[in-house]
Amino acid sequence: MSDFSMSAKDVVAFVERLNAHGVDACIGGGWAVDALLGEQTRAHSDLDVWAPIAQLEQLFKAFVELGVDRIFPWPGDRPWNFVLHDGIRRRVDLHLYEPLPDGSLHYGSVLEGGPFPAEALAGHGSIAGTAVRCESAEWAVRWHTGYPAREVDRHDVPLLCERFGIPLPEGFGPLEERSPSGPA
C-alpha cells in the first residue's frame, strides 16, 4: 500500500456523504484541530470520525459509497475503535460511542473505557469552507496528550492552546520554542 493521505477535499466528501445518510458524525483528531483553527496547518494521514454506534449501518453505507470499505488491522483495535481504508491512500479512524441517559457519552466497553461529556464533541469549525462539527478545543487538547507526544501533537496542541487561551500542557513548549524534534 502507498502512503496514506486525507485531503481537505476528501474530508468534505466524507462529511457530505455521512450527512446524506443521516450520520451524526463528529470530526476528531488532527482534522478537528484544523477545523477549529479554520485552516489546514499540516498534512493528514487519516480522518478521525466519532459516531454513535446506533448509526453504524448508515456509516458503513456512506463509507462503501466512497470506497472506504476495508478494515485496516491496527495495533490496539477494539470493536469501538478501528481503522477503515480504501486500499490506496484514504484511511478513517473510527471512534464509536453510545449516548447515556444522563446526556454524557460512553466510549469503550463496560470493562474498559468510560463516559465523557457530550460537550467534548460539540465544537464547530470549517474545512475548506465547509462547516463541520468537531471535537471542542479543550477536549482536542486533552485527547492529544496523556501519552508520549508525537510530532503532530507537538504541532497541534500549541496552536489550539494559543488560539483558544488554553493553558499549555506540561511537556509542550511555547510556539516560538518548538523545533521539529520537539520543545527546546
VEXBAKE-862793 format. One record per residue (C-alpha): residue in one letter; x, y, z. Coordinates in steps of 0.25 Angstrom, whole numbers, plus 5000, padded with zeros to 4 digits. Example, Ala and Ser with C-alpha at 12.3 -4.5 7.8 and 13.67 -1.06 7.14 Angstrom:
BEGIN
a504949825031
s505549965029
% end
This chain:
BEGIN
m500050005000
s500450144997
d500550255008
f499250295014
s498750435012
m497450505014
s497250635007
a496250745011
k495450714998
d495350565003
v494950615017
v493850705011
a493350585003
f493250495015
v492550595023
e491550615011
r491350465010
l491150445025
n490150555025
a489350495013
h489250365021
g488750435034
v490050405042
d490250495054
a491750495051
c492850585058
i494250615053
g495350575062
g496850575063
g497750665054
w496550705045
a495750745057
v496950835061
d497050895047
a495550915046
l495550985059
l496651075054
g495951095041
e497151055032
q497950935029
t499250955036
r499850815033
a499750695024
h498850585030
s498950435028
d497550405032
l496250455037
d495750425051
v494250415052
w493350405064
a491950345062
p490850275070
i490950125070
a489450125067
q489750195053
l490850085049
e490050035038
q489750175031
l491250205034
f491750075027
k490750105015
a491350245013
f492850195014
v492550085004
e491950184994
l493350264996
g494150134994
v494650125008
d494149985011
r495349905017
i495749885031
f497249925033
p497749845045
w498449935054
p499049915068
g498049935079
d496849915070
r495549895078
p494149885074
w493850035077
n495150085071
f495750025058
v496250075044
l495650065031
h496350095017
d496150095002
g497350014999
i498050134993
r498250255001
r497050295009
r496850245024
v495850265034
d496050245049
l494650215054
h494250245069
l492850195073
y492150235085
e490750225092
p489950335098
l489650315112
p488250345119
d488950465127
g489350525114
s490850485114
l491450395104
h492150255107
y493350215099
g493950075101
s493449945107
v492749925120
l494149885126
e494949975118
g494650125115
g493650215121
p492850335120
f493150475115
p492350605114
a491550625101
e492150765100
a493450695096
l492850675083
a492150805082
g493250885075
h492950955062
g493950995051
s494150985036
i494950905026
a495150965012
g494051065015
t493050955019
a492450965033
v492750835041
r492450785055
c493750745062
e494350725076
s494350845085
a495750915086
e495850875101
w495650725098
a496450735085
v497650775094
r497350675105
w497250555094
h498550605088
t499250585102
g499350475112
y500350395104
p501750415099
a501550535089
r501750515075
e502250615065
v500750645061
d500350665075
r501550765077
h500950835065
d499450835068
v499450855083
p500150995084
l499351045072
l498051015080
c498551065093
e498951195087
r497751215079
f496751175090
g497451225102
i497651085108
p498851065117
l499950995110
p500050855116
e501350805122
g502450765112
f501950855101
g502750985100
p502251115094
l502151125079
e503451205078
e504251105086
r503750985077
s504650915068
p504350805058
s504850705069
g504050765080
p504250875090
a505550935092
% end
